[in-house]
Amino acid sequence: MNSEEHHFAHAALRHYQDAVFVAVGVYGCGVATAVVELAYTRLYADQSGQSLITVVNTTSYTVAPWAEELIKIAPLLLVGCSRRVRRQ
């Protein structure tokens, strides 16, 4: 394998790894959002004495959008804070 073939193979593997990381990140963020919203609505319903459906209906347009967006950008913030990525 010459140097050019080695470079191509390395680049192809790197793109594959990037695609896997993105897929895992998207899936992970979706699961994390669901868990946070599930825990928050159950906890708030128990503490406030309101019915779960009332809490879910209220948080769907007050708290949930904020939680979803913060969880979506969390991986980007982690990458931005990484020393290794900033050095390159």
Secondary structure, DSSP 8 states (H G I E B T S, - for coil): --HHHHHHHHHHHHHHHHHHHHHHHHHHHHHHHHHHHHHHHHHHHHHH---HHHHHHHHTTTTHHHHHHHHHHHHHHHHHH-HHHHH-
